[in-house]
Amino acid sequence: MPLITVSPNGLYCEAGDFFIDPWRSVDTALITHAHSDHARAGSRQYIAIRSSENILRKRLGNHIQLQAIEYGEKLKLGETWVSFHPAGHVLGAAQIRVEHRNEVWVVSGDYKRCADPTCVPFEVVPCDTFITEATFGLPIYHWDTGAATCQQMYDWWQSDRDRPSLLFCYAFGKAQRILSELRHLSDRPVYVHGAIHALNQIYRQVGIEMVPTISTSDMPRDYKFAGDLVLSPPSGHRSSWMKRFSQPQTAFASGWMAVRGARRRRGYERGFVLSDHADWSGLVNTILETKASTVYVTHGQSEVLARYLSEVHGVNAHPLKTLFEGEGDI
């Protein structure tokens, strides 16, 4: 029997009697990170990386029973040894390594390989079996560095000194990455939607440096935001919140912006290609670097990536159906 299987409640390890990122309430939930498709309310106890604790409590409730651990710390759960390792995705994101007898499995959660000043860099964890995401598992997806993309954002912002510049991005992870990169380019305050403001405070509590930010709700109703940069989650687009900005220029930051026409379909004037997931080469290189003899590919382009690994690299790779969503958290 495989060490980790897909059950009606999520990824389950019988030898340790725990679930990884379960999508229903369970007794013991090991959480790779705090995005809503991986961290869900209702479980009896949670285990996660310490730097993600305040975000998990904000999203799941301050009352949750949470065991916070450090990267590399080993836990004995049932007949297994478990440890969490950096995934480079967002603050506190982890891959989960499970060892049972002479067998090692790693569940990647979401991950990326490019530099990000807001989270610990990805660590390659050798294993026998690797369960990997594949959100952007097509060769068309290739990322520039975050610094280069944020320079493009800065230039776009500076190109219009008369109108507000509204940049839409995911509230947890993406927004803070942009704000941290911008500190190398400007010391001007950036205005943020309330959903981003609350998470910024948590990032600052653990020492993440960002440009000064001000919640839009703290500004007078007649303030015009002319020439200002404003960050909002996608839910703010075309909402009542957006009505206070007069004729803004708009942009969206996402890996999906690499696809021609995606920006127009979503109704933005400009698109910036920035993702907190691995691109095609990041996925393929990571999988090969783990030396895993068996690979399961989940969420995203799982069938395409599994077929490529099998046919080109001779890896025993298979798609794995789960409820994880990839880059879709707002």
C-alpha positions as CSV (number, residue, x, y, z in Angstrom):
1,M,0.0,0.0,0.0
2,P,1.4,3.5,-0.8
3,L,2.6,5.5,2.2
4,I,0.3,8.4,1.2
5,T,-3.1,8.0,-0.5
6,V,-5.9,10.2,-1.6
7,S,-9.0,9.7,0.6
8,P,-12.4,11.5,0.7
9,N,-10.9,13.8,3.3
10,G,-7.6,14.5,1.4
11,L,-4.0,13.2,1.3
12,Y,-3.8,10.6,4.1
13,C,-0.8,8.8,5.7
14,E,-2.1,5.7,7.5
15,A,1.3,4.8,9.1
16,G,1.2,8.2,10.8
17,D,-2.5,8.7,11.0
18,F,-2.5,12.2,9.7
19,F,-3.7,14.2,6.7
20,I,-1.8,16.8,4.6
21,D,-3.8,19.8,3.6
22,P,-7.1,18.0,4.1
23,W,-10.2,19.4,2.4
24,R,-12.5,18.2,5.2
25,S,-12.3,18.2,9.0
26,V,-9.9,15.6,10.4
27,D,-8.2,14.8,13.6
28,T,-4.6,15.8,12.6
29,A,-3.9,18.2,9.7
30,L,-0.4,19.0,8.5
31,I,-0.6,22.3,6.6
32,T,1.9,23.2,3.9
33,H,0.8,26.9,3.8
34,A,-2.1,29.2,4.6
35,H,-3.8,29.6,1.2
36,S,-7.4,28.7,1.4
37,D,-7.3,25.6,-0.8
38,H,-4.6,24.1,1.5
39,A,-5.7,25.3,4.9
40,R,-9.3,24.7,5.8
41,A,-11.2,25.2,9.1
42,G,-12.6,22.5,11.3
43,S,-9.8,20.1,12.1
44,R,-9.1,19.1,15.7
45,Q,-5.4,19.9,15.5
46,Y,-3.0,21.5,13.1
47,I,0.8,21.3,12.6
48,A,2.5,24.0,10.5
49,I,5.6,26.2,10.3
50,R,5.9,28.8,13.0
51,S,6.1,31.8,10.7
52,S,2.7,30.9,9.3
53,E,1.0,30.7,12.7
54,N,-0.6,34.2,12.8
55,I,-1.9,34.0,9.2
56,L,-3.4,30.6,9.9
57,R,-5.0,31.9,13.1
58,K,-6.4,34.9,11.2
59,R,-7.9,32.7,8.5
60,L,-9.0,29.6,10.5
61,G,-9.7,31.3,13.9
62,N,-7.5,32.2,16.8
63,H,-8.9,29.3,18.8
64,I,-7.4,26.5,16.6
65,Q,-5.2,24.0,18.3
66,L,-1.9,24.6,16.4
67,Q,1.5,23.0,16.9
68,A,4.0,25.4,15.4
69,I,7.4,24.0,14.4
70,E,10.6,25.1,12.6
71,Y,11.9,24.0,9.3
72,G,13.9,20.8,9.5
73,E,12.5,19.9,13.0
74,K,11.6,16.2,13.2
75,L,8.3,14.9,14.6
76,K,7.4,11.3,15.4
77,L,3.8,10.7,14.3
78,G,2.7,7.1,14.6
79,E,5.2,4.9,12.8
80,T,6.6,7.8,10.7
81,W,9.1,10.6,11.1
82,V,7.9,13.9,9.6
83,S,9.7,17.2,8.9
84,F,8.8,20.4,7.1
85,H,11.2,22.0,4.5
86,P,11.1,25.4,2.7
87,A,8.9,25.6,-0.4
88,G,9.6,29.2,-1.4
89,H,5.9,29.9,-2.1
90,V,4.7,32.4,0.5
91,L,5.5,33.2,4.2
92,G,5.7,29.9,6.2
93,A,5.2,27.6,3.1
94,A,6.6,24.1,3.4
95,Q,7.1,20.8,1.7
96,I,6.3,17.9,4.0
97,R,8.8,15.0,4.2
98,V,7.4,11.7,5.5
99,E,9.8,8.8,6.4
100,H,8.5,5.3,7.1
101,R,11.0,2.5,7.5
102,N,13.3,2.9,4.5
103,E,10.9,4.9,2.4
104,V,10.7,8.7,2.0
105,W,7.8,10.6,0.4
106,V,7.7,14.4,0.0
107,V,4.5,16.4,-0.6
108,S,5.5,19.7,-2.2
109,G,2.4,21.8,-1.5
110,D,2.8,24.9,-3.7
111,Y,6.4,26.1,-4.5
112,K,8.6,28.3,-6.6
113,R,12.3,28.4,-7.4
114,C,12.9,32.1,-8.0
115,A,14.1,34.5,-5.4
116,D,11.5,36.2,-3.1
117,P,12.5,38.5,-0.2
118,T,9.4,37.5,1.8
119,C,10.0,33.8,2.3
120,V,12.7,31.2,2.8
121,P,14.1,29.8,-0.5
122,F,13.1,26.4,-1.7
123,E,15.1,23.4,-0.5
124,V,15.5,20.3,-2.7
125,V,14.6,17.3,-0.5
126,P,15.7,13.9,-2.0
127,C,13.0,11.3,-1.8
128,D,11.7,8.1,-3.3
129,T,8.3,9.5,-4.2
130,F,7.5,13.1,-4.8
131,I,3.9,14.6,-5.0
132,T,4.3,17.8,-6.9
133,E,2.0,20.6,-8.0
134,A,1.7,21.5,-11.6
135,T,-0.2,24.8,-11.7
136,F,1.9,26.2,-14.5
137,G,2.9,22.8,-16.0
138,L,3.2,23.9,-19.7
139,P,6.3,25.0,-21.6
140,I,4.7,28.4,-22.3
141,Y,5.2,29.4,-18.7
142,H,8.5,31.0,-18.0
143,W,9.2,33.7,-15.3
144,D,11.5,36.6,-15.2
145,T,12.9,37.5,-11.8
146,G,10.6,39.2,-9.3
147,A,12.9,42.2,-9.2
148,A,12.7,42.6,-13.0
149,T,8.9,42.3,-13.1
150,C,8.5,44.8,-10.2
151,Q,10.7,47.2,-12.1
152,Q,8.1,47.0,-14.9
153,M,5.4,47.7,-12.3
154,Y,7.2,50.7,-11.0
155,D,7.8,52.1,-14.5
156,W,4.0,51.6,-15.2
157,W,3.1,53.4,-12.0
158,Q,5.4,56.3,-12.8
159,S,4.1,56.7,-16.3
160,D,0.9,58.3,-15.2
161,R,1.2,61.1,-12.5
162,D,-2.4,62.2,-12.8
163,R,-4.5,59.1,-12.3
164,P,-4.4,56.4,-9.6
165,S,-2.6,53.2,-10.6
166,L,-4.6,50.2,-9.4
167,L,-2.6,47.0,-9.3
168,F,-4.6,43.8,-8.5
169,C,-2.9,40.8,-7.0
170,Y,-3.5,38.1,-4.5
171,A,-3.8,39.4,-1.0
172,F,-1.6,36.8,0.7
173,G,1.9,36.4,-0.7
174,K,1.8,38.2,-4.0
175,A,1.0,41.6,-2.5
176,Q,3.7,41.4,0.1
177,R,6.3,40.2,-2.4
178,I,5.6,43.3,-4.6
179,L,5.7,45.6,-1.7
180,S,9.0,44.2,-0.6
181,E,10.6,44.4,-4.0
182,L,9.4,48.0,-4.4
183,R,11.4,49.1,-1.4
184,H,14.5,49.0,-3.7
185,L,12.8,51.4,-6.1
186,S,10.9,53.9,-4.0
187,D,10.2,55.1,-0.5
188,R,6.8,56.5,-1.4
189,P,3.9,55.0,0.5
190,V,1.7,52.5,-1.3
191,Y,-2.1,52.4,-0.6
192,V,-3.6,49.0,0.0
193,H,-7.0,47.4,0.3
194,G,-8.0,46.4,3.8
195,A,-7.6,42.7,3.1
196,I,-3.9,43.3,2.1
197,H,-3.3,45.7,5.0
198,A,-4.2,43.1,7.7
199,L,-1.8,40.6,6.2
200,N,1.0,43.2,5.8
201,Q,0.9,43.7,9.6
202,I,1.6,40.0,10.1
203,Y,4.5,40.0,7.7
204,R,6.0,43.0,9.4
205,Q,5.7,41.2,12.8
206,V,8.1,38.5,11.6
207,G,10.6,41.0,10.2
208,I,9.7,41.2,6.5
209,E,10.6,44.7,5.1
210,M,8.3,46.5,2.7
211,V,7.6,50.0,1.5
212,P,5.4,52.1,3.7
213,T,1.8,51.2,3.3
214,I,-1.5,52.9,4.2
215,S,-4.9,51.4,4.2
216,T,-7.2,53.1,1.7
217,S,-9.9,53.2,4.4
218,D,-7.7,55.5,6.5
219,M,-7.8,58.2,3.8
220,P,-10.4,61.0,3.6
221,R,-13.3,60.2,1.2
222,D,-12.3,63.2,-1.0
223,Y,-8.7,62.1,-1.4
224,K,-8.0,61.6,-5.1
225,F,-5.0,59.2,-5.1
226,A,-3.6,61.0,-8.1
227,G,-0.3,59.5,-9.1
228,D,-0.5,56.9,-6.3
229,L,-0.1,53.2,-6.5
230,V,-3.0,51.2,-4.9
231,L,-2.9,47.4,-4.4
232,S,-6.1,45.4,-4.2
233,P,-7.1,41.7,-4.3
234,P,-8.9,40.7,-7.5
235,S,-12.2,40.8,-5.6
236,G,-11.9,44.6,-5.5
237,H,-12.0,44.9,-9.3
238,R,-15.3,46.5,-10.4
239,S,-16.6,46.4,-6.9
240,S,-18.1,49.3,-4.9
241,W,-14.7,49.8,-3.2
242,M,-13.2,50.7,-6.7
243,K,-15.7,53.5,-7.2
244,R,-13.7,55.9,-5.1
245,F,-10.9,56.0,-7.7
246,S,-11.4,58.4,-10.6
247,Q,-10.5,56.9,-14.0
248,P,-7.6,54.7,-12.7
249,Q,-5.2,52.8,-14.9
250,T,-5.5,49.1,-14.0
251,A,-3.2,46.1,-14.0
252,F,-3.2,42.5,-12.8
253,A,-0.1,40.6,-11.5
254,S,-0.3,36.9,-12.1
255,G,1.3,34.0,-13.8
256,W,-1.8,33.7,-15.9
257,M,-0.8,37.0,-17.6
258,A,1.7,34.9,-19.7
259,V,-1.2,33.7,-21.8
260,R,-2.1,36.1,-24.6
261,G,-5.6,37.5,-24.2
262,A,-5.9,36.7,-20.4
263,R,-5.6,40.3,-19.5
264,R,-8.3,41.4,-21.9
265,R,-10.7,38.6,-20.8
266,R,-10.3,39.7,-17.2
267,G,-10.8,43.4,-18.0
268,Y,-7.4,44.9,-17.1
269,E,-5.4,47.4,-19.1
270,R,-2.1,45.9,-18.3
271,G,-0.8,42.5,-17.2
272,F,2.4,41.7,-15.3
273,V,3.7,38.1,-15.3
274,L,4.4,37.3,-11.6
275,S,3.7,34.0,-9.9
276,D,4.4,32.4,-6.6
277,H,4.4,29.0,-8.3
278,A,7.2,27.3,-10.2
279,D,7.3,27.8,-14.0
280,W,7.7,24.9,-16.4
281,S,11.5,24.7,-16.0
282,G,11.2,25.1,-12.3
283,L,8.8,22.2,-12.1
284,V,10.8,19.9,-14.3
285,N,14.2,20.7,-12.7
286,T,12.9,20.3,-9.2
287,I,11.4,16.9,-9.9
288,L,14.6,15.7,-11.5
289,E,16.7,17.1,-8.6
290,T,14.7,15.2,-6.0
291,K,15.9,11.9,-7.7
292,A,12.4,10.5,-7.0
293,S,11.7,7.2,-8.8
294,T,8.0,7.8,-8.6
295,V,6.2,11.2,-9.1
296,Y,2.6,12.1,-8.6
297,V,1.4,15.3,-10.3
298,T,-1.5,17.3,-8.9
299,H,-3.5,20.5,-9.6
300,G,-2.9,22.3,-12.8
301,Q,-1.5,20.7,-15.9
302,S,-1.0,17.4,-14.2
303,E,-1.5,15.1,-17.2
304,V,0.7,17.1,-19.5
305,L,3.6,17.3,-17.0
306,A,3.3,13.6,-16.0
307,R,3.3,12.5,-19.7
308,Y,6.4,14.7,-20.4
309,L,8.3,13.3,-17.4
310,S,7.5,9.7,-18.5
311,E,8.2,10.1,-22.2
312,V,11.2,12.4,-22.1
313,H,12.9,11.6,-18.8
314,G,11.8,8.1,-18.1
315,V,10.2,9.0,-14.7
316,N,7.4,6.8,-13.4
317,A,5.0,9.8,-13.2
318,H,1.2,9.8,-12.8
319,P,-1.5,12.5,-12.5
320,L,-3.2,12.6,-9.1
321,K,-6.6,14.1,-8.7
322,T,-7.0,16.4,-5.7
323,L,-9.1,19.5,-4.7
324,F,-6.1,21.9,-4.7
325,E,-6.6,24.9,-7.0
326,G,-3.1,26.4,-7.6
327,E,-3.0,30.2,-8.3
328,G,-6.6,31.0,-7.5
329,D,-6.5,32.3,-3.9
330,I,-7.6,35.9,-3.4
